[in-house]
Amino acid sequence: MFTPGTEIHTGVGSHMCGIAGFAHTDGSGPAKSADRILRDMARALRPRGPDDMQFHHTEQACMSFTRLALIDPEGGRQPFVSEDGQVILAANGEIYNYKELTKSLNGRAKFRSESDCEVLLHLYLEKGLDFLDDVRGMFGIAVIDLREQRLLLARDRLGIKPLFVHRTRNQVLFGSEIKALFQHPDCPRELDWSRALADQGLSAAPAMTDDDPITWFKEIDHVPAGAIVNISLRDGATRVHRYWELPSPAEADHLPESFFVQSMAELLASSVRECLVADAEIGVFLSGGLDSAAISALSAHTGLHTFSALTGSTVVNKDAQYAQQTAALLGLPNHQVAFGADRIPSSDEWKRLLWLMESPQCGPEQFYKSEMYRFARAQRPELKAILLGSGADEFSGGYSVSLAGGGGWDDFTTNLRTLARRKALGSQSPVSVWWEGTDLPLLSDSAVNSYVPGAVDDPYGSYLAWKFRDMQQYNFWVEDRTASANGVEARVPFLDHRIIELLATVPRAYRKRLFWDKQIIRDAVKDILPAEVIARPKLAFYEGEGVRHTHRVFTRMLANHKDELIEEALASPRAAQYLDGTNMRRALRRLEHDQSSGHVELLMRVVNLGLLDQMALDPPVSRPSSGPEPYELRVTDFEGPEVLDLFSRTEIGDDCVLRRAEGVLVLDDAAETNTSYVVVDGSLRFVIDQLTHLDWLRLLRGLDGRRTLAEVAAQVGCDLQEMRPLLDESLEAGLLDVVAGPVASAR
């Protein structure tokens, strides 16, 4: 055991880091096993900080710190300790305005490093609990203050950086990840099934919620965003000091709309400049959309490398092609990270990723992003930070078009009001029948005020609170874990709190103009991006038109080795209480034949619950990916043979039964021009020349979901072998569904 007040350093380090520790809150000292436990907690966080590992012990509390070197690799070791040894501070994250904060101290503090986080110690010594008021950045902070006999745990305003806590009668355990807490013998290791299954983020139910984010595990909590938790080391008394909350809209109609657009442009440029500060290489994840394009444009002068996901889905929805075009327009190198149709995570690989994430929401996005970080580090060994476009959609109207259901702004707000009413009353409330039980509502929304006053006064404000919760529950978790697992820090310029405050306070009268389809961002970046990029619609990574290609990959993952992942999940301690194994297997079989029969990501989430239930009992060691190395594909023609390996090829048996997919119509030209059309969901998709493809047209019309291919081909008199290329293409395009029969992947 170490002597209290001593520090041990191994290696060199920085600020995408891992904090872990524990404190006694009854005045007692640590047990003899404290050092071993602390080292175990630190080792659980080693992927977050591969450059350095440090420990600090006092009579009542101890702390470990693992560090990734980004700024001042040699001098920025943590924890930082006051000259009298009475205050110990560790911070995971980045302080973007540390230079101006340092200057504000006017030489009153003695710095021992160039680290951006050291200023926090000196601000705390001077300002106490107000030390974060002027800090700009993303961070999780732990402070052991022996003078005041208190432990402080704090997070940045939005909760971008994680920090978890578990309380016992006389102890506090804390860490940047839950797996660190699990290394302490007094921490429970039990999945919270009932809360997890009821969480809107996991079920994707069409409902608003602004409840506190959950951790998925019993008796483990998040340190609240924008808050400092103050815990007495004498008696455990706890107070929460909130230094920031999401603001309400301003009644600032006297300010023109142009003020908010110009402010957005200036703040985004400022945020990107601050995110580019590092003593290591920085890259950017570039999609085909607007947000990451804006970040890339503002960073283009540095010549940074861009990385984009190349999958069957991103080829079909054009995300990969648009990303490549954007990089070319900006003069930046673009690496298209390819995921072939045969790149299916093994069961072991999936469980490794799931344990890194510690969340049942682990899905395709987590896999692709983790592999992209892995590729970026392998290609650019000096790269230690990636800029992302995350956060723009949630706070600037990025989902307004999709939530409008094909309508306009008024439809969007009407749908938000419905969600807000359901949240207030509960969808099963007897009162709800007056809105939900008839084709047209029989009561006005003002009637809701009789039951829950003010519940529908500002549906958009309720929507923002919901999206803020979503960001904390899902998005921040994704970005932090996928990056940290690969020794990279994810930086998010759109989530500068000044930008969020600006967007949240836009007057209601301006919302329609500025927030419909993210117009405020389109206007703010019009001088730095080509018009063709600004005009692009929102793209949803692997989702949209080509999502079936991604879902097919993960359906195959679940089915591999006789449904190995499902069977392991069903063998977990409490799976029998919650999961219906028969229906899970049945759902998977249906998905194998027809992707439209269900939602593979929902099935993955309940499988993840069972796997996490099992892993929590005997926590595995975090380890690097064992899967095939990601590779780059330089595509010159996104419709040519170069991209064929991104798509699975099928072998369709003669006894297979097919039907046209829902929303697919085959129509003849009324002008009798020997032309027919394939219409999908009301939009013209394909033209068929009856003179050259009459057999194909007849076969397509005959696929009714009842007869086999051989029967239909015989009835229309066509050669089935000649039709197979068109059948394959139509299956890949989602024009046909498999009802029954043998369809196997040729890969």
N, C-alpha and C positions, 0 to 999 in steps of 0.2 A: 504493500500500500504506500502511496506517495505521502510525503509530508504536506500538510495543508499549506496552500499558498504557492506551491511549486508549479512550474510549467514544463512540459516535455514537448519538443518539436521534432518531427521527422520529415525531412524533405523540404520543399519550398512550395508556395501556394497562391489562392485568391478568392473570387466572390461568387461564382456559381458554386455554391458550397453546401455543406450539410452541417447542421447544428443538432446536437443531442446532449441531454443531461438530465439531472434530477436534483431535487432539493428536499430537505426535511423541513416541515412546517410546524414542528413542536419544540424547536430549540435543540434537538438531538443532533449528533454527528453521524457521519456515514459509517456503515458496517465495513468489516475487513474485506468484503468482496466488492467494494465500490469500484476499485480500479478495474477489476476484471469485467464487471458489468459495463462500465463506461467504455472500455475498449471494444466490447462486443457491439455496443450501440453504434460506435464510430465505424466499425468495420461494415455494418449493415448499410452505411451511407457512402461507402468508398467510391461507387461510380459517380457520385455528385462531386467529389473532390479528389481526383487521382493524384494531384501534385503535392499534397501536404496533409499531415494528420497531427493534431495538437490536442493537448489535454490540460485542464486547469482544475485544481482541487482546492476547496476551502473547508472549513470545519462543518459548514451546514449545506453546502451545495457544490456540485461539480459539473463541468461542461466539457464536451469534446467538439472539435471543429475539423472538418475535412474541406479542402480548398482546391478550386480550379483557378490557375493563375491567369488573370486578364489584365489587371493594372498593378504595376509594381510587383512583379513576381517574386523578387528577392526580399523586398522589405515589408510586404503587406501581410505578414503572419498575424493570425488571430488565435485566441481572443486578445482584444486590446485591454490593457490594465492601467488604471490610474497610477500616478507616481507613488501614492501612499499604499497601493495594493488593495484598496478597499472597494473599488468598483471594477467589475470585469464585464466586458461587452463583446458579444459576437454577432455578426450580421451576415446573412446570406442574401446576396442580391447586388444591386448597383445603386449608387447615389449619383444621379446625373448632374446635379448642380453643386457638387462637392467643392469646386474651386471657389464659387461665390460664397458658399457657407464658410469656408476656411477664411476667406478675406474678411467676412463679417465679424470674425473673432478678434480682429485688429491686434494680432500678435499676443493675445492673452493666453494662448494655449501653446504648449510645446509638442510638436508633432515628431514622431519617430519614423514615419514612412510616407510614401506618396500614395498610399491606398486611399481610395475614395471613401471607404467606410470608417476610417479612423476619426473623421470629423464628428461622427455620431457620439463617440465617447466624450469629446470635449463639449459638444452641445448639451449632452445630458448633465455633465458636471456643472454647467453654467445655468441651464434652464429647467432642470428637473423633468417633470412630466410633460412640459411643453416643448421638449427637445425636437419633436417631429413636425412641429407646426409649419416650418418653412422648407422641409426636406422634400425633394422631388426625386422619385425613383421607384424601385420595386424591391421589397426587402421583407425578411423575417428576422426579428431581433430578439436576443435574450440578454438580459442584464442582471447580474448578481450584485446587489448593492449592500455591502456589509455595514455601511454606516447607518443606513435607514432600515436595515434588516428586512429587505424585501427582494423578491424576484419579479422582474418585469418581462413580459412576453408581448411582443408587438408585431403587427404586420402593416404593409403599405395600405394606402387608402382603398384600393380596389381588391386587394387580396391576391395579387398576381403570384407572389412567392408564398410557399406553404409553411405552416407551422402548426403542429398538432400537440395536444395536451391530454394527459390522463391524471385524474386526482384520486388519491386514496385518503384515508383518514388523516394521515400525517406525512404524506409525500406528494410531490408534483413531479411528473415525468413529462419531458417535452422533447420534440424532435422534428426535423424537416420532413421526415417520412414516417409512416406508421410502423414500418418494419423495424425502425430503430427502437421504438417503444416496446415492441414485442420481445426485444432482447432482455428487457428487465423482468425479473421473475415475478414482480408484483403487478404486471400489466395483464389484464384479461386478453385472451386471444379467441374472440368469438364473433363471427359474422352476425350482424343484426338483420336477420331475414325479414322480419315484419316491416321495419322501417324502409329497408331497401326496396321491397316489392311495392310499397305504397308511394315511393318517390316518383314524382312526375317526370323527372329527368330520365329515369330508367325505363318507365313504361311508355314514355312519349305520348301520354294521354293529352288530348286537346284541352288543356286547362292551365290557367295562370297560377303560379305560386310564387310567393316571396318569403317562404319559410327560410329559416337559417339552413345553410348547406349542411349535409350530413357527411359522415366519414365512412359509412358502410359497416363499421365495427362498433360493438357495444362498449360504452363508457370511454370512448375516445372522441374528442371534440376538436374542431378547428379553433385556433385563436381567431377572434372576429377580425374581419377586415376593418381598416381605419380605426383601430382601437389599441389601447395598451392595457393589458391585464396586470393588475398590481396585486401580488400575493405576499402576505406577511410571512416571514420566516419564523416569527415568534409563535403565531397561533393559527396560521392558515387563512385569516380573514382576507377576503378578496373584493376588490373594487375594479370596475371597468371604466377606464377613461377613454371616451370616444373623441377623437380629435378630427374626425371627418365623417360626413354622411352625404349620400347622393342628394344634390340640391333639387329644389322644386323649380318649375318654370318661372321665369321672370316676367313681370308685367312691364316689359320694356318696349312697348310698341312705338315709343318715340325714337328708338334706334332703327335705322333702316335695315332691310334684309342684307344689304351689302356689308354691313358691319359684321354680321355673323359669318358670312362667306370669307371676308378678308381676314378675320380673326382665325378662322379655321386654317386658312392657308399659312398664316404666319406661325401659328402654334405647331402645326404639323412639321413645317420646315425646322423649327427650333427643336422639336422632339427628335427628329431624325439626326440632326447635328449632334445632339447629346448622346444618342445611341451609338454613334460612330466612334466614340472615344474608347480606345482600348490599346493595350500594348501587345495585341495579337491580331491575326487576320479575322475579318468579319465577312460573312456572306449573306445572301438573302434567298429565301424560298419564294420563288416566283411562280404564281399561277397565271391563268389566262385572264383573270379579272382585273378590276380597277385598283383595288387597295394595295396589293403587293407591287403593282406597276407604279403607283405613286411613290411608294417607299423606294423602289429601285431608281426612279427618275431623280429623286432628291439625293440619292447616294451615288449616282452614276459617275461623278467626278473622281471617285476613289478607284474606279475600275474593278469593283468587287465582282466576285463570281456569283452567278445565279444558278439555282437548282430547281428542277421541275419534275413532277411525277409523270411517267409515261406508262400508262396501262391501257388495256382495251377500253375501259370507261373513258379515260381522258382523251383518247383518240376520237371516239364517237362523239363526245360532247364538245370537242374542239378545244378543251382547256389546254392540252399540251401544245397544240399548234399555235394558239394565241400567245402562250407564254414564250415560245420560241420567237415569234414575230416581235413581241414587245422587247425582248432582249436585243434583237437585231436593230430595232429602231433606236434603242438607247446606246448601242455600241458596247454592250456588255457580253461577256462569255456566258453561255447557257449550257448547263449539263442536264440532259434529259435522262433521268434515272429510271431505267426500264424494269418493269415487272412482267415477265412473260406469263402466259396462261398456265404454265407448269410451275410457277413460283407459288407453291402452296405451303403455308407454314406447317411444320410437323407438330405433333402433339406436344413434344418437349419444348419446341420453340415457342409455341403459343403460351404454355404455362410460364415460361421464363418472362415473356412480355407481360402477361397478366400480373405476375408478382411484382414486376417493376412498376406497373400502373397502380396496383392496389385498389382497383375499381372495376366493378362489373360492367361498366360502360366501355370497356376495352373492345375495340372493333377494328374494322378496316382502316380507319383514319390513323389510329395509333400504330398499327403495323406499318403502313406506308411511311408515315413520318419518321418513325424510329429507324427504318431502313435508309431513309434519305439522309438523316443525320450520320448514320454509319458510313454511307458512301462519301459524304462531304468530308468527314474526318480522314478517311482513307485517301481521298484524292488530294486534299489540301491539309497536310498534317499540322500546319501552323494555325489553322482555322479553329477558333474557340467560341465564336458567337455567330448567331444567325438572326437576321432581322425578319420579322413576320408582319403580315397585314392584318393579324387578328384584332378583333374588337371594333372594327369600323362598322360592320353590318348591324350589330346589336344596338348601337347608340345613334345611328344616323339614318335609319329607315331602310336598311338593306333587305329586310324581309317584308317590306310593305307590299310589294307586287305579289309575292307568293301568298301572303295572308289575305289578299283582296279576293282570292278565288276567281281570278279572271276579270274582275271589275276594276274600279278606280279607287281613289283615295276615300271616298265616302263609304264604299264597300269595306275597305280596310278598317276604318274606324267603327263601322257597324259590327264587324266581326270581333273587334277588340271589346266593344261594349258587351257583346254576348258572353265572351270569355270572362270579363270582369263581373258580370252578373252571376255567372255560374260559380265563380270563386266566392262571391259574397253569400249566395244562398245555398250553394251545394246543389249539384245536379239532381240529387235524389230528394230534395226538399219538396214537400207537397205544394209549396207556393210556386215552384218552378213550372208546374204544368201550365200555368197561364201564359208562359212564354214558349215553352218547349213542346207542349202537348197539342198544339194546333198549327195549321199551315201558316197562319198569321198571328202574331202575338196579340193577346186581348188586353194586356195592360201596358202602360207606358213604363219606361225605365225609371222614371221618377218615383214610381211605386216602390222600387227597391229601397229607397231611403227610409221607408217606414220600418224596414227590418234591419238594414245595415246602413246607417246614415253616411252619405258621401261615397258609397262604394263605386258608383258609376259616374261620379262627377268628372273624372279625368281618366278615361280608359287608357289613353296613351301613356300617362304617368304610371299607371299600374303595369302596363306592358314593359316600360323601361325597368321597373323594379324586378319584374319576372326575368327579363333578359340579363340583368345584373346578377341575379341569382344563378341563372344558367351558366354565365361566364365563370363564376366561382366554383360551381359544382362540376362543370365539364371542361370548358375551354382552357382555363388556367392549368387544370390538372393535366390535360393532354400535352400542352406545350411544355410545361415544366418537366414532366417525367420523360417524355420521348427525347428531349434534348439532354437532360442531365444523365440519362442512362448511357449516353455516348460521349460524355465529357464536353458538352457544348452548352452554352447559355443561350436561351431564347430571349430576344429583345423585341418589344412590342410598342413601336412608336405611337400608334393610334390610342394606346391606353395611358398616355400621359394624363394625369388627373386634370390638368388645365383644359384639355380637349373635352374630356367627359363633362366637366362643369359647364363648358360653353354649350355643348349639345343639349345637356339636360335643362338648361335655362332658356333655350330658344322660346320666345313667346308663342302661345297657342295659335295666334293669328298667322304665324309664319310656317307652321308645321307642314301644311299641305304643299306649299311651294318648295320648302327646303328638304323635307324628309321623304317625299314620294320618290322611290327608286334612287335614294342616296344623292339627290340633286345637290345638296350642300357640298359634298365631296367632289362631285363632277365639276361644279363651278369653281371650287377652290384650287383644283389642279389643272384647269384648262390651259394655263400658260406653260406648263412643264411636260404635258403629255400630248401626243398626236390625237387629233379628233377621233380617229378610228378606235383608239383604245378607250377614250372617254365614253364613247357611245356603246361599248359592249354591254350586254346584259349581264346580270349576276350569274356566275357559274358556281356550282356546288361541288368542287373537287371531283370525286369519283361518282357523284350522284347525277341525276338528270337522265338524259336519254340513254346513256350507256351503262347505267348502274347494274344491269343484269350481268355484265361481264365480271364485275367485282363480286356480286352476290354468288355467282357460280363458283368462283374460287373458294369462298369461305364455306359454301355448302359442301364442297369436296373435302375441305379440311375437317369438317365435323363428321363426315362419313368415312374418313380414312381409318384403316385398321379396324373394321367392324364397329364403327361409331365409338372409337376409343375415348374421345373427350366426353361424350355424353355418358358413357358407362362410368367413367371416373367421377363425373359430377353426381351421378345418381348414387354412388357409393359413399358420398360424404356423410358426416354424422347426422345431419338433420334434413337431408334431401327428401327422405320418404315423407316427412311431415308437410313439405311444401310442393314438391315437384311430381308431375304425372309422367312417369317414365314412358308408359305406353304411348301417350299422345305426343311426347317429344320425339320418339322414334318415328311415329307415323307422320309427323310434320316434316321431318327430315326426308323421308321417302318421297313425300309429295313434292318437296322443293327440288329434289334430284330430277324429277320428271318435268316440273313446271315451276319456274321461278315466281310466277304470278300467284301461286297457291298460298303464299304466306310471306312472312318477312323474316329472312334469315338472321337479321341483326337482333330481333327480339329473342329468337331461339338462342343465339349466342349469349345473350345477357343472362338468361336463366342458367345456362351451362356454366358461365363464369361464376355465378353465385355458388354453385356447388363446388367448383374447383377452389375458389377462395376459402370456402368453409373448411375444406380439407387442408389447404396450405397454411391457414392460420394456426392450426393445431401444432404443426411441425414446420416452422418457417424455413423455406429453402434459402440457400445462399444466392445472392444476386450475382449474375455472371453475364459475360458478353454473349451476343447472339452466336449460335452455332450453325445458322443457316447459310446457304450459299451467298457469296459476296455479291452485293448489288453491282450492276454494270451499267455503263452508259451506252446509249444508242443514238447515233447521229442521224437524224431523219431528214431526208430531203423531200420526200413525197409522203404525206400522211394518208394518202389513199392508195399507195403502191405496195409492192411486196415486202418492203422493209419492215412493215409493222405486223406482218402476218403472225409472227410468233407471240404477239400480245393477245391473240384470240385463240380460244379453244376450238378445235375442229371436231365435228361430230360425225358419227357413223350411224345413219338412220336405217333401221331394219325395215324390210318390206312389210312386216306385220305391225309397224308403228301406226298409231292413230293420231292424226294432227287435226287442228282446227285453226281458223283465223283468230288472232288474238282479239280481245275486247277492244272496240274502238276502230277496228280495221275494216274498211269497206272497199269493194271492188266495183267501180262505176264505169259505165260506157259514156263516151262522148255523144251528146244528143245530136251533134251535127253529122253523125255517121262518117267520121274521118278515119275509121279503122283504128281508133285509139281508145285505150282504156286507162283508168287511173286507179292507183292505190291511195286511199285517203286514210290518214291516221288521226283520230281525235279531231276530225274536222279540217285537217290541213293536208294539202296535196303533198305526197311524199315521192311517188314513183309514177312514171309513165310507161305503159306497155303497148308496144306496137303489135297489133293483131296479125299483121302480115308475116312478121318474123317470129313471134312468140305466142302463136295461137294455142299450141299444146300446153304451154306453161299457164296461160290464162285459164284454160279449161280445168287444168289440175288444181289451180288455186281456188277456183270457184267450187270445186268438188270436195275440198277438205272441210268436212262438216262435223268432225269430232266423233263420228259413229263408225265409219268404214276405215279399213286399213289402207295404207298407201297403195299396196298392190291392187286392192279392189277398186280404188278410185282411178288408178292408172289404166286398169283394164277397161273400166267403164267409159273413160274419155278417149281411149285408144292412143296413149302416148308411151314413149320409151322411158321407163322410170330411171334408168341409168343416166340418160341425157339430162334428166331433170334434177339430178342430185346437187350439182353446184348451186342452182337457184334455190333449192330447198335449204341447203346449208346457209346460204346468204340470208334467206328470209328468217331462219331460226335465229341467226346472230343479230339480225336487225329487230327482233322482237315482233315480227309480223305474224308468226305462227306460235302456237302453244302445243306442247305434247300432252295428249290426253292419256295415252297408254302405249305400252310396247317398248321395245329395246332401242334406246338412244344412248350411245356411249361416247365418251371423249376419246378422240384419236391420239391424244397426247399422253 
